[in-house]
Amino acid sequence: MEGFVYDDDLGTPPEKPDEPAGLEDGTDSGTAGPRWRFIAPVLLVLSTMLLGLGIYAQHWKRSVWVRDVVICGNRLLDAGELREKAEGLLGRDLDDVDDAVLTKRYTELPYIRRVGIEKEMNGIVRVTIEERVPMVKVVNGEKVQVIDTEGYILPYRDLPPSSSRLFQVTGMKTRHDEGTHLEKADEKHFAVLKEMIEALTVSEYARLLIRDVCLEGGSGAYFSVADSPTRFIVGNDGDYKEKLKKFEIFWQKVVEKMGLDGYEKVDLRFDKRVFAVESGRRSSQRISP
């Protein structure tokens, strides 16, 4: 057909414009180089500064000397007595103070249960004391000691007026405690004593009358009041709050009217009854509280 020309050569496709290198993989290599050239020196400077500060802190700590020893937490023990245990620390390098050695000095004192040592960067050594809590005074012949709330036997010492009055206890069996340098109360005796003292503490007024507690009676534990030989038997089987309540009722109904001199012993172990034995006679009375 004249005038029609068929050309199967579609020709060369138009050239694409050049793309910046790095666009195909999502990176901009054109700016990555300058960024790292800036970040690397900064990181190096920061690392050097941190290292220098660490070295300076260690050097400064070694150059700090102990200028004072502060005692905290003591209520029973005198602060001056406790400061003597830190003798020789003033003026020494703070870093040379051995926490373990200083802790041992304090825990050798019977009335100290636990101690914490803190070395402050201003040159103060702070000693925080946790004292044992005295519970009763135990008497064995002429020997007087103290039992704390965990059953440890402590040497007797004058306690400050702020400390509560201690009941006097006799007949306490003891044993050596292998974990410490102290003796400890017999477990069964201590369980009886602790429950009785807890009951006395919350009683209405029995705690004001009772003075002595004995744990070795033939019928179990008993107590007495001031200026009277009468034994009030409570035994070793617990329920001391109820027994002390019966004692208080007996005191109101009988003792305040008739006096105590007429009774040798008063047994509080019976349910809803008080068994009283008269002094110098074999007769007895059952009194309903």
Backbone as JSON, one array per atom type, in Angstrom:
{
  "sequence": "MEGFVYDDDLGTPPEKPDEPAGLEDGTDSGTAGPRWRFIAPVLLVLSTMLLGLGIYAQHWKRSVWVRDVVICGNRLLDAGELREKAEGLLGRDLDDVDDAVLTKRYTELPYIRRVGIEKEMNGIVRVTIEERVPMVKVVNGEKVQVIDTEGYILPYRDLPPSSSRLFQVTGMKTRHDEGTHLEKADEKHFAVLKEMIEALTVSEYARLLIRDVCLEGGSGAYFSVADSPTRFIVGNDGDYKEKLKKFEIFWQKVVEKMGLDGYEKVDLRFDKRVFAVESGRRSSQRISP",
  "N": [[0.89, -1.19, 0.0], [0.67, 2.05, -0.93], [2.41, 4.74, 0.47], [2.35, 3.8, 3.07], [4.43, 2.92, 5.66], [6.08, 0.42, 7.42], [7.71, 0.02, 10.42], [9.56, -1.93, 12.39], [11.36, -1.31, 14.37], [11.37, -0.04, 17.39], [12.86, 1.88, 18.44], [15.29, 3.56, 20.49], [14.78, 3.66, 23.98], [14.01, 6.56, 25.96], [16.61, 8.14, 27.75], [17.08, 7.76, 31.31], [17.19, 10.19, 33.9], [20.16, 10.77, 35.78], [20.32, 9.28, 39.08], [20.84, 10.19, 42.45], [23.53, 8.61, 44.16], [22.89, 5.93, 46.42], [20.17, 6.23, 46.89], [18.64, 4.1, 46.06], [18.99, 2.04, 48.01], [17.99, 3.17, 50.27], [19.62, 4.8, 51.76], [21.54, 7.67, 52.54], [24.25, 8.33, 51.29], [25.58, 10.57, 50.83], [25.4, 12.3, 53.01], [26.03, 10.73, 55.2], [28.73, 10.33, 55.69], [29.75, 12.93, 56.59], [28.19, 13.15, 58.96], [29.1, 11.04, 60.69], [31.71, 11.83, 60.88], [31.4, 13.98, 62.55], [30.12, 12.93, 64.88], [31.8, 10.93, 65.94], [34.17, 12.23, 67.09], [32.87, 13.56, 69.22], [31.83, 11.46, 70.8], [34.23, 10.32, 71.57], [35.35, 12.37, 73.1], [33.45, 12.5, 75.21], [33.72, 9.93, 76.34], [36.34, 10.06, 77.24], [36.09, 12.09, 79.14], [34.37, 10.87, 81.05], [35.97, 8.73, 81.9], [38.05, 10.18, 83.0], [36.72, 11.48, 85.11], [36.01, 9.27, 86.71], [38.53, 8.34, 87.51], [39.39, 10.59, 88.9], [37.5, 10.7, 90.97], [38.09, 8.37, 92.42], [40.67, 9.01, 93.25], [40.12, 11.31, 94.75], [38.5, 10.27, 96.77], [40.33, 8.7, 98.15], [41.83, 10.67, 99.25], [40.24, 11.85, 101.15], [39.77, 12.41, 104.57], [38.81, 11.01, 107.73], [36.66, 12.91, 109.56], [34.74, 12.92, 111.52], [32.75, 10.8, 113.67], [29.57, 9.59, 113.68], [26.95, 8.56, 115.74], [23.97, 6.73, 115.54], [20.58, 5.82, 116.34], [20.79, 4.65, 118.86], [19.34, 3.98, 122.03], [19.38, 2.84, 124.54], [22.09, 2.5, 125.07], [24.92, 4.52, 125.84], [26.0, 7.3, 123.91], [28.64, 8.22, 124.06], [29.98, 5.99, 125.05], [29.69, 4.31, 122.86], [31.06, 5.68, 120.89], [33.65, 5.28, 121.68], [34.28, 2.82, 120.66], [34.97, 3.41, 118.11], [37.44, 4.42, 118.24], [40.47, 5.84, 117.14], [39.85, 6.25, 114.49], [39.5, 8.89, 113.6], [40.97, 11.25, 111.49], [42.12, 9.38, 109.84], [42.49, 8.03, 106.47], [39.49, 7.96, 104.63], [38.95, 5.87, 102.9], [40.42, 3.85, 103.97], [39.09, 2.83, 106.11], [37.86, -0.04, 107.48], [34.96, -1.69, 106.98], [34.04, -4.2, 107.92], [35.7, -4.81, 110.1], [35.1, -2.69, 111.83], [32.37, -3.14, 112.22], [32.44, -5.57, 113.61], [33.58, -4.74, 116.03], [31.45, -3.4, 117.21], [29.32, -5.26, 117.28], [30.21, -7.01, 119.17], [29.37, -6.03, 121.54], [26.96, -6.85, 123.94], [24.35, -5.74, 123.97], [23.84, -4.87, 121.43], [22.19, -5.59, 118.52], [22.3, -5.42, 115.73], [24.32, -3.69, 113.3], [25.02, -0.94, 111.16], [27.28, 0.42, 108.79], [28.19, 3.45, 107.32], [30.03, 5.27, 104.97], [30.52, 8.53, 104.37], [30.99, 11.01, 101.83], [31.8, 13.44, 102.77], [33.52, 13.02, 104.79], [32.47, 11.84, 107.05], [31.84, 9.11, 109.19], [29.17, 7.13, 109.57], [27.48, 5.44, 112.04], [24.98, 3.21, 112.46], [22.9, 2.0, 114.89], [21.2, -0.91, 115.98], [19.53, -1.83, 118.7], [19.19, -4.47, 121.16], [16.11, -5.45, 122.71], [15.27, -5.18, 125.97], [13.39, -7.48, 127.97], [12.68, -8.83, 130.4], [13.91, -8.99, 133.79], [16.16, -11.31, 134.94], [16.76, -13.42, 137.68], [19.15, -15.27, 139.36], [19.99, -16.64, 142.12], [22.42, -14.62, 143.48], [23.05, -13.49, 141.14], [22.2, -11.27, 138.6], [20.57, -10.76, 135.58], [19.54, -9.9, 132.2], [16.86, -10.63, 129.99], [16.28, -10.52, 126.55], [13.85, -9.68, 123.94], [14.17, -11.73, 122.15], [15.08, -13.83, 123.53], [17.73, -13.87, 124.34], [20.36, -13.86, 126.76], [21.45, -11.2, 128.62], [23.98, -9.13, 130.12], [23.26, -7.48, 133.2], [22.42, -4.04, 133.36], [22.22, -0.57, 134.24], [19.32, 0.94, 133.14], [17.93, 3.54, 131.06], [15.55, 6.02, 132.34], [13.43, 6.21, 130.56], [13.02, 3.68, 129.65], [10.85, 0.86, 129.93], [9.44, -0.58, 132.97], [10.93, -3.52, 134.25], [9.82, -6.83, 134.69], [10.56, -9.18, 137.26], [12.16, -12.31, 137.03], [12.49, -15.71, 137.98], [14.01, -19.0, 138.08], [14.62, -19.6, 135.43], [15.78, -21.6, 132.84], [18.81, -21.96, 130.98], [20.82, -21.99, 127.94], [23.76, -22.42, 125.9], [24.23, -20.39, 123.09], [25.18, -21.28, 119.93], [25.6, -19.7, 117.69], [26.29, -17.16, 118.53], [28.11, -15.18, 121.0], [26.65, -15.27, 123.23], [24.47, -16.43, 125.91], [21.36, -18.25, 125.81], [17.84, -18.31, 126.52], [16.09, -21.23, 127.68], [14.06, -22.89, 125.3], [11.36, -23.77, 125.76], [10.8, -22.69, 128.29], [11.14, -20.01, 127.66], [9.1, -19.57, 125.78], [6.8, -19.82, 127.39], [7.26, -17.71, 129.18], [7.34, -15.45, 127.47], [4.73, -15.35, 126.38], [3.32, -14.92, 128.73], [4.31, -12.42, 129.58], [3.48, -10.81, 127.47], [0.71, -10.97, 127.85], [0.52, -9.74, 130.36], [1.32, -7.16, 129.7], [-0.85, -6.08, 128.29], [-2.85, -6.19, 130.12], [-5.42, -5.0, 132.39], [-4.94, -3.92, 135.07], [-3.31, -5.75, 136.3], [-0.64, -5.74, 135.61], [0.35, -3.71, 137.12], [0.4, -4.67, 139.65], [1.7, -7.13, 139.83], [4.92, -8.45, 140.51], [6.97, -10.44, 140.58], [7.86, -13.32, 138.66], [7.86, -16.82, 138.52], [9.3, -19.69, 137.05], [9.7, -22.33, 137.69], [8.03, -23.77, 139.38], [6.35, -26.49, 141.07], [3.8, -26.9, 140.08], [3.92, -25.65, 137.72], [4.35, -22.43, 136.12], [4.23, -19.52, 138.22], [3.18, -16.46, 139.84], [3.85, -13.58, 141.93], [2.81, -10.91, 144.1], [3.75, -7.6, 145.21], [5.18, -7.48, 148.47], [3.95, -9.78, 149.48], [3.63, -13.26, 150.22], [2.03, -14.98, 148.85], [1.3, -17.35, 146.33], [0.34, -17.16, 143.01], [-0.88, -19.32, 140.85], [-0.36, -20.1, 137.49], [0.45, -21.96, 135.65], [1.85, -23.77, 132.78], [0.51, -23.87, 130.4], [-0.48, -21.84, 128.79], [-3.03, -19.39, 127.75], [-2.99, -17.03, 129.22], [-4.04, -14.46, 129.33], [-6.75, -14.78, 130.03], [-6.4, -15.97, 132.54], [-5.13, -13.94, 133.96], [-7.15, -12.1, 133.97], [-8.98, -13.38, 135.66], [-7.46, -13.25, 137.96], [-7.49, -10.48, 138.45], [-10.22, -10.09, 139.0], [-10.48, -11.72, 141.28], [-8.84, -10.31, 142.98], [-10.29, -7.95, 143.33], [-12.71, -8.88, 144.49], [-11.96, -10.43, 146.72], [-9.3, -10.0, 147.87], [-9.04, -7.18, 148.27], [-10.93, -6.85, 150.21], [-10.46, -8.75, 152.24], [-7.73, -9.09, 152.46], [-4.37, -10.38, 151.7], [-2.9, -12.01, 153.35], [-4.07, -14.28, 154.35], [-3.87, -16.39, 152.55], [-2.12, -19.07, 151.12], [-1.66, -20.06, 148.56], [-3.04, -19.37, 145.32], [-4.86, -20.81, 142.89], [-5.13, -20.38, 139.5], [-5.72, -21.87, 137.3], [-8.02, -23.27, 136.69], [-11.09, -23.65, 134.88], [-13.33, -21.05, 134.96], [-13.22, -20.97, 137.72], [-11.59, -20.24, 140.83], [-9.12, -21.57, 142.77], [-8.37, -21.47, 146.05], [-5.97, -21.73, 148.63], [-5.78, -21.69, 152.09], [-3.51, -20.04, 154.3], [-1.29, -21.87, 156.46], [-3.18, -23.78, 156.99], [-5.01, -26.67, 155.96], [-7.37, -26.43, 154.7], [-9.39, -25.34, 151.94], [-10.72, -23.12, 149.46], [-13.2, -22.76, 146.97], [-13.65, -20.36, 144.68], [-15.85, -18.48, 142.81], [-15.17, -16.51, 140.09]],
  "CA": [[0.0, 0.0, 0.0], [1.57, 3.19, -1.11], [2.36, 5.76, 1.52], [2.4, 3.17, 4.39], [5.76, 2.39, 5.97], [6.1, -0.35, 8.68], [9.04, 0.02, 11.03], [9.52, -2.72, 13.64], [12.36, -0.82, 15.33], [10.7, 0.95, 18.26], [13.81, 2.93, 18.79], [15.95, 3.52, 21.81], [13.99, 4.38, 25.0], [14.69, 7.78, 26.45], [17.52, 7.94, 28.89], [16.63, 8.27, 32.61], [18.18, 11.1, 34.53], [21.01, 10.15, 36.82], [19.83, 9.39, 40.46], [21.97, 10.25, 43.42], [23.94, 7.31, 44.71], [22.39, 5.61, 47.76], [18.71, 6.33, 46.99], [18.02, 2.81, 45.84], [19.03, 1.23, 49.23], [17.4, 3.92, 51.39], [20.63, 5.55, 52.53], [22.05, 8.89, 51.92], [25.7, 8.27, 51.5], [26.15, 11.9, 50.67], [25.46, 12.98, 54.31], [26.47, 9.81, 56.25], [30.13, 10.58, 56.01], [29.91, 14.11, 57.46], [27.61, 12.91, 60.29], [30.01, 10.24, 61.51], [32.91, 12.64, 61.14], [31.08, 14.88, 63.66], [29.74, 12.17, 66.08], [32.93, 10.17, 66.48], [34.96, 13.02, 68.05], [32.07, 13.86, 70.41], [31.84, 10.26, 71.63], [35.58, 10.17, 72.12], [35.52, 13.37, 74.16], [32.62, 12.1, 76.35], [34.35, 8.77, 76.98], [37.53, 10.54, 77.95], [35.65, 12.84, 80.32], [33.87, 9.91, 82.04], [37.12, 8.03, 82.45], [38.77, 11.12, 83.86], [35.94, 11.69, 86.32], [36.15, 8.07, 87.53], [39.87, 8.34, 88.1], [39.46, 11.69, 89.86], [36.68, 10.33, 92.13], [38.87, 7.42, 93.22], [41.78, 9.73, 93.87], [39.57, 12.22, 95.76], [38.03, 9.46, 97.89], [41.49, 8.29, 98.93], [42.41, 11.84, 99.92], [39.32, 12.32, 102.19], [40.08, 11.86, 105.87], [37.67, 10.92, 108.65], [36.63, 14.08, 110.44], [33.81, 12.72, 112.63], [31.99, 9.55, 113.75], [28.22, 9.92, 114.15], [26.22, 7.39, 116.23], [22.53, 6.88, 115.37], [19.72, 4.69, 116.68], [20.96, 4.14, 120.23], [18.39, 4.45, 123.03], [19.82, 2.32, 125.83], [23.54, 2.66, 125.22], [25.4, 5.89, 125.8], [26.71, 7.62, 122.68], [30.06, 8.3, 124.35], [30.47, 4.61, 125.14], [29.73, 3.75, 121.51], [32.12, 6.37, 120.14], [34.94, 4.7, 122.06], [34.53, 1.68, 119.77], [35.52, 3.95, 116.86], [38.69, 5.1, 118.58], [41.54, 5.69, 116.16], [39.4, 6.5, 113.12], [39.63, 10.3, 113.24], [42.21, 11.6, 110.82], [42.54, 8.35, 108.88], [41.86, 8.1, 105.16], [38.17, 7.35, 104.65], [38.98, 4.62, 102.15], [41.13, 2.84, 104.76], [38.21, 2.33, 107.18], [37.38, -1.39, 107.15], [33.6, -1.84, 107.49], [33.89, -5.47, 108.63], [36.39, -4.7, 111.39], [34.34, -1.77, 112.67], [31.12, -3.82, 112.57], [32.75, -6.57, 114.64], [33.79, -4.04, 117.29], [30.17, -3.03, 117.81], [28.48, -6.43, 117.55], [30.71, -7.69, 120.37], [28.61, -5.51, 122.68], [25.78, -7.72, 124.07], [23.07, -5.05, 123.74], [23.71, -4.49, 120.03], [21.66, -6.68, 117.69], [22.79, -5.25, 114.36], [24.94, -2.38, 113.09], [25.29, -0.57, 109.77], [28.35, 1.41, 108.64], [28.15, 4.23, 106.08], [31.12, 6.23, 104.82], [30.04, 9.64, 103.56], [32.09, 11.66, 101.12], [32.24, 14.64, 103.49], [34.44, 12.61, 105.85], [31.74, 11.34, 108.22], [31.52, 7.69, 109.29], [27.89, 7.07, 110.28], [27.23, 4.12, 112.63], [23.57, 3.08, 112.82], [22.8, 0.92, 115.86], [19.92, -1.53, 116.33], [19.74, -2.42, 120.01], [18.29, -5.5, 121.65], [15.04, -4.88, 123.54], [15.12, -5.93, 127.22], [12.01, -7.9, 128.24], [12.53, -9.08, 131.84], [15.13, -9.14, 134.58], [16.21, -12.69, 135.43], [17.56, -13.52, 138.9], [19.59, -16.61, 139.72], [20.8, -16.4, 143.3], [22.84, -13.22, 143.53], [23.35, -13.06, 139.78], [21.08, -10.6, 137.94], [20.79, -10.57, 134.14], [18.38, -9.41, 131.45], [16.48, -11.41, 128.82], [15.67, -9.64, 125.55], [12.64, -10.2, 123.3], [14.5, -12.91, 121.36], [15.51, -14.88, 124.44], [19.17, -13.82, 124.65], [20.7, -13.45, 128.12], [22.35, -10.05, 128.57], [24.4, -8.66, 131.45], [22.39, -6.41, 133.71], [22.97, -2.7, 133.4], [21.22, 0.45, 134.53], [18.63, 1.37, 131.94], [17.42, 4.91, 131.2], [14.19, 6.11, 132.87], [12.45, 6.05, 129.48], [12.79, 2.25, 129.45], [9.75, 0.38, 130.76], [9.81, -1.38, 134.15], [11.13, -4.92, 133.92], [9.4, -7.82, 135.67], [11.64, -10.05, 137.74], [11.88, -13.72, 136.73], [13.4, -16.71, 138.55], [13.78, -20.35, 137.58], [14.82, -19.68, 133.99], [16.86, -22.44, 132.34], [19.52, -21.33, 129.86], [21.72, -22.81, 127.15], [24.69, -21.61, 125.11], [23.86, -20.23, 121.68], [26.39, -21.5, 119.13], [25.78, -18.66, 116.67], [26.76, -15.91, 119.13], [28.88, -15.34, 122.23], [25.69, -15.1, 124.32], [23.61, -17.53, 126.31], [19.98, -18.05, 125.39], [16.88, -18.95, 127.41], [15.5, -22.49, 127.23], [12.97, -22.56, 124.37], [10.05, -23.98, 126.39], [10.65, -21.67, 129.33], [11.0, -18.68, 127.04], [7.77, -19.49, 125.17], [5.86, -19.55, 128.49], [7.54, -16.38, 129.7], [6.98, -14.41, 126.49], [3.27, -15.26, 126.31], [2.85, -14.33, 129.98], [4.66, -11.0, 129.58], [2.58, -10.15, 126.51], [-0.59, -10.86, 128.51], [0.65, -8.73, 131.41], [1.44, -5.84, 129.08], [-2.16, -5.58, 127.85], [-3.83, -6.35, 131.2], [-5.99, -3.74, 132.87], [-4.08, -3.43, 136.14], [-2.44, -6.8, 136.85], [0.75, -5.35, 135.36], [0.76, -2.77, 138.16], [0.46, -5.38, 140.92], [2.61, -8.28, 139.79], [6.33, -8.09, 140.57], [7.88, -11.56, 140.32], [7.35, -14.5, 137.95], [8.74, -17.98, 138.7], [9.02, -20.69, 136.02], [10.11, -23.67, 138.11], [7.13, -24.31, 140.39], [5.9, -27.87, 140.84], [2.56, -26.87, 139.3], [4.15, -24.77, 136.57], [4.69, -21.04, 136.41], [3.38, -18.76, 139.12], [3.68, -15.11, 140.08], [3.52, -13.01, 143.24], [2.67, -9.45, 144.11], [4.66, -6.97, 146.16], [4.96, -7.61, 149.92], [3.07, -10.91, 149.81], [4.2, -14.57, 149.87], [1.02, -15.78, 148.16], [1.62, -17.76, 144.96], [-0.77, -17.22, 142.06], [-0.42, -20.34, 139.9], [-0.95, -19.98, 136.14], [0.85, -23.12, 134.87], [2.65, -23.6, 131.55], [-0.3, -24.23, 129.25], [-0.99, -20.68, 128.07], [-4.29, -18.75, 128.1], [-2.64, -16.17, 130.35], [-4.93, -13.29, 129.39], [-7.92, -15.18, 130.8], [-5.99, -16.21, 133.92], [-4.88, -12.65, 134.59], [-8.47, -11.5, 134.19], [-9.51, -14.0, 136.89], [-6.68, -12.69, 139.07], [-8.0, -9.14, 138.72], [-11.53, -10.22, 139.64], [-10.21, -12.25, 142.62], [-8.27, -9.22, 143.77], [-11.37, -7.02, 143.66], [-13.73, -9.49, 145.32], [-11.45, -11.07, 147.94], [-8.09, -9.42, 148.47], [-9.27, -5.83, 148.74], [-11.8, -6.9, 151.39], [-9.96, -9.64, 153.29], [-6.28, -9.09, 152.51], [-3.7, -11.54, 151.11], [-2.15, -12.78, 154.33], [-4.75, -15.53, 154.69], [-3.78, -17.39, 151.49], [-0.81, -19.6, 150.77], [-1.6, -20.06, 147.1], [-4.3, -19.2, 144.6], [-4.69, -21.51, 141.6], [-5.95, -19.74, 138.47], [-5.73, -22.72, 136.1], [-9.3, -23.95, 136.48], [-12.05, -22.91, 134.08], [-14.4, -20.34, 135.66], [-13.08, -21.15, 139.15], [-10.3, -19.93, 141.45], [-8.92, -22.49, 143.9], [-7.5, -20.77, 147.01], [-5.56, -22.5, 149.81], [-5.49, -20.77, 153.19], [-2.18, -20.16, 154.91], [-1.19, -22.58, 157.71], [-4.29, -24.71, 157.13], [-5.2, -27.52, 154.79], [-8.66, -26.15, 154.08], [-9.32, -24.58, 150.7], [-11.98, -22.54, 149.01], [-13.42, -22.57, 145.53], [-14.28, -19.06, 144.54], [-16.25, -18.22, 141.43], [-14.81, -15.12, 139.77]],
  "C": [[0.91, 1.22, 0.0], [1.35, 4.23, -0.02], [2.4, 5.18, 2.92], [3.76, 2.56, 4.59], [5.7, 1.71, 7.33], [7.52, -0.39, 9.2], [8.95, -0.72, 12.35], [10.57, -2.3, 14.66], [11.72, 0.3, 16.16], [11.62, 2.05, 18.71], [14.39, 2.76, 20.19], [15.14, 4.3, 22.81], [14.76, 5.58, 25.55], [15.53, 7.48, 27.69], [16.94, 8.55, 30.16], [17.67, 9.21, 33.18], [18.94, 10.36, 35.63], [20.42, 10.4, 38.2], [21.01, 9.44, 41.41], [22.26, 8.88, 43.98], [23.39, 7.14, 46.11], [20.89, 5.7, 47.87], [18.05, 4.98, 46.87], [18.01, 1.97, 47.11], [18.56, 2.01, 50.46], [18.4, 4.69, 52.21], [21.07, 6.75, 51.76], [23.53, 8.97, 52.17], [26.34, 9.63, 51.39], [26.31, 12.62, 51.99], [26.0, 12.08, 55.41], [27.91, 10.09, 56.66], [30.32, 11.77, 56.92], [29.35, 13.9, 58.86], [28.58, 12.13, 61.18], [31.3, 11.0, 61.82], [32.69, 13.61, 62.3], [30.84, 14.09, 64.96], [30.93, 11.49, 66.73], [33.78, 11.0, 67.44], [34.2, 13.33, 69.34], [32.05, 12.67, 71.37], [33.2, 10.06, 72.29], [35.81, 11.13, 73.27], [34.73, 12.98, 75.41], [33.24, 10.91, 77.09], [35.56, 9.18, 77.79], [37.17, 11.28, 79.23], [35.17, 11.89, 81.42], [35.01, 9.15, 82.71], [37.89, 8.92, 83.41], [38.05, 11.37, 85.18], [36.05, 10.5, 87.27], [37.48, 8.03, 88.24], [39.98, 9.42, 89.18], [38.68, 11.34, 91.13], [37.44, 9.36, 93.04], [40.01, 8.11, 93.95], [41.28, 10.64, 95.0], [39.11, 11.45, 96.99], [39.2, 9.05, 98.78], [42.07, 9.47, 99.71], [41.48, 12.4, 100.99], [39.67, 11.65, 103.51], [38.84, 11.9, 106.76], [37.71, 12.1, 109.61], [35.65, 13.93, 111.6], [33.17, 11.34, 112.53], [30.65, 9.87, 114.39], [27.5, 8.63, 114.51], [24.72, 7.66, 116.13], [21.81, 5.63, 115.89], [19.84, 4.17, 118.09], [19.94, 4.79, 121.16], [18.81, 4.04, 124.44], [21.29, 2.59, 126.11], [23.94, 4.11, 125.05], [26.22, 6.15, 124.54], [28.22, 7.7, 122.9], [30.7, 6.92, 124.44], [30.62, 4.0, 123.75], [30.82, 4.41, 120.66], [33.49, 5.8, 120.47], [35.29, 3.51, 121.17], [35.11, 2.13, 118.42], [36.82, 4.68, 117.11], [39.77, 4.81, 117.54], [41.14, 5.97, 114.73], [39.62, 7.95, 112.68], [41.0, 10.58, 112.64], [42.7, 10.57, 109.82], [41.88, 8.58, 107.52], [40.53, 7.35, 105.19], [38.18, 5.99, 103.97], [39.66, 3.5, 102.93], [40.29, 2.27, 105.89], [37.6, 1.0, 106.74], [36.0, -1.59, 107.81], [33.45, -3.09, 108.35], [34.53, -5.4, 110.02], [35.6, -3.82, 112.34], [33.02, -2.41, 113.12], [31.35, -4.83, 113.68], [32.96, -5.91, 116.0], [32.45, -3.79, 117.99], [29.32, -4.26, 118.15], [28.99, -7.28, 118.7], [30.01, -7.19, 121.63], [27.29, -6.27, 122.78], [24.46, -7.04, 123.7], [22.87, -4.61, 122.3], [23.31, -5.7, 119.2], [22.24, -6.62, 116.27], [23.37, -3.85, 114.22], [25.18, -2.17, 111.6], [26.33, 0.55, 109.71], [28.21, 2.11, 107.29], [29.3, 5.23, 106.09], [30.66, 7.32, 103.85], [31.21, 10.43, 103.0], [32.56, 12.96, 101.77], [33.13, 14.3, 104.68], [33.77, 12.11, 107.11], [31.54, 9.83, 108.1], [30.26, 7.6, 110.16], [27.64, 5.63, 110.73], [25.78, 4.06, 113.1], [23.38, 1.81, 113.65], [21.36, 0.41, 115.94], [20.13, -2.3, 117.63], [18.78, -3.58, 120.27], [17.29, -4.85, 122.62], [14.9, -5.71, 124.81], [13.65, -6.26, 127.5], [11.77, -8.11, 129.73], [13.91, -9.1, 132.48], [15.12, -10.53, 135.19], [17.2, -12.77, 136.6], [17.87, -14.98, 139.17], [20.54, -16.49, 140.9], [21.12, -14.93, 143.4], [23.13, -12.66, 142.15], [22.1, -12.49, 139.11], [21.45, -10.35, 136.48], [19.5, -10.06, 133.5], [18.13, -10.37, 130.29], [15.82, -10.47, 127.82], [14.49, -10.36, 124.88], [12.89, -11.38, 122.38], [15.03, -14.05, 122.22], [16.98, -14.87, 124.77], [19.38, -13.27, 126.07], [21.76, -12.36, 128.05], [22.8, -9.69, 129.98], [23.5, -7.52, 131.91], [23.14, -5.09, 133.7], [21.85, -1.72, 133.73], [20.63, 0.95, 133.22], [18.08, 2.78, 132.14], [15.98, 4.92, 131.71], [13.11, 5.9, 131.81], [12.13, 4.58, 129.21], [11.71, 1.77, 130.41], [10.26, -0.48, 131.92], [9.89, -2.85, 133.77], [10.62, -5.81, 135.04], [10.6, -8.68, 136.06], [11.25, -11.51, 137.58], [12.93, -14.6, 137.41], [13.06, -18.07, 137.93], [13.96, -20.53, 136.1], [16.0, -20.59, 133.64], [17.49, -21.77, 131.13], [20.38, -22.36, 129.13], [22.64, -21.89, 126.37], [24.24, -21.58, 123.66], [25.12, -20.29, 120.82], [26.65, -20.38, 118.13], [26.31, -17.35, 117.21], [27.62, -16.23, 120.35], [27.98, -15.23, 123.45], [25.03, -16.41, 124.7], [22.18, -17.21, 125.89], [19.05, -18.83, 126.32], [16.41, -20.27, 126.8], [14.24, -22.2, 126.43], [11.6, -22.7, 125.02], [9.79, -22.94, 127.46], [10.4, -20.3, 128.71], [9.63, -18.51, 126.39], [6.71, -19.16, 126.22], [6.02, -18.11, 128.97], [7.05, -15.29, 128.74], [5.47, -14.24, 126.41], [2.72, -14.6, 127.58], [3.13, -12.82, 130.02], [3.77, -10.23, 128.62], [1.19, -9.97, 127.11], [-0.56, -9.8, 129.61], [0.67, -7.31, 130.82], [0.09, -5.25, 128.72], [-3.23, -5.72, 128.93], [-4.29, -4.99, 131.71], [-5.15, -3.15, 134.0], [-3.25, -4.52, 136.81], [-0.97, -6.43, 136.69], [1.27, -4.38, 136.43], [0.96, -3.47, 139.51], [1.55, -6.45, 140.96], [4.06, -7.81, 139.73], [7.24, -9.23, 140.12], [7.15, -12.7, 139.62], [8.36, -15.62, 138.14], [8.32, -19.07, 137.71], [9.3, -22.12, 136.46], [9.23, -24.25, 139.22], [6.69, -25.72, 140.05], [4.63, -27.95, 140.02], [2.7, -25.98, 138.07], [4.42, -23.34, 137.04], [3.7, -20.42, 137.39], [3.97, -17.36, 139.28], [3.26, -14.67, 141.48], [3.42, -11.5, 143.11], [3.57, -8.9, 145.21], [4.21, -7.2, 147.61], [3.98, -8.72, 150.28], [3.72, -12.22, 149.38], [3.24, -15.44, 149.07], [1.44, -16.08, 146.73], [0.34, -17.82, 144.13], [-0.32, -18.13, 140.9], [-1.15, -20.18, 138.57], [-0.53, -21.14, 135.24], [1.62, -22.76, 133.61], [1.84, -23.82, 130.28], [-0.99, -23.05, 128.58], [-2.29, -20.13, 128.62], [-4.09, -17.77, 129.26], [-3.51, -14.91, 130.43], [-6.16, -13.6, 130.23], [-7.56, -15.38, 132.28], [-5.7, -14.91, 134.66], [-6.19, -11.9, 134.84], [-9.11, -12.08, 135.45], [-8.76, -13.48, 138.12], [-7.21, -11.31, 139.44], [-9.35, -9.17, 139.42], [-11.37, -10.72, 141.07], [-9.69, -11.14, 143.52], [-9.36, -8.25, 144.21], [-12.35, -7.62, 144.68], [-13.22, -9.97, 146.68], [-10.34, -10.26, 148.6], [-8.36, -8.03, 149.03], [-10.14, -5.8, 150.0], [-11.17, -7.67, 152.54], [-8.44, -9.62, 153.44], [-5.69, -10.37, 151.95], [-3.07, -12.46, 152.14], [-2.79, -14.13, 154.63], [-4.59, -16.63, 153.67], [-2.33, -17.78, 151.22], [-0.62, -19.62, 149.26], [-3.01, -19.92, 146.53], [-4.09, -19.77, 143.2], [-5.67, -20.94, 140.58], [-6.11, -20.6, 137.22], [-7.09, -23.31, 135.77], [-10.29, -23.04, 135.75], [-13.16, -22.35, 134.96], [-14.34, -20.53, 137.17], [-11.68, -20.71, 139.58], [-10.19, -20.79, 142.69], [-7.91, -21.86, 144.85], [-7.23, -21.63, 148.22], [-5.16, -21.52, 150.9], [-4.11, -21.05, 153.79], [-2.25, -20.91, 156.23], [-2.31, -23.57, 157.96], [-4.42, -25.52, 155.85], [-6.54, -27.26, 154.09], [-8.47, -25.26, 152.86], [-10.7, -24.08, 150.34], [-12.02, -22.51, 147.5], [-14.22, -21.29, 145.37], [-14.61, -18.84, 143.09], [-15.96, -16.76, 141.11], [-16.01, -14.35, 139.19]]
}
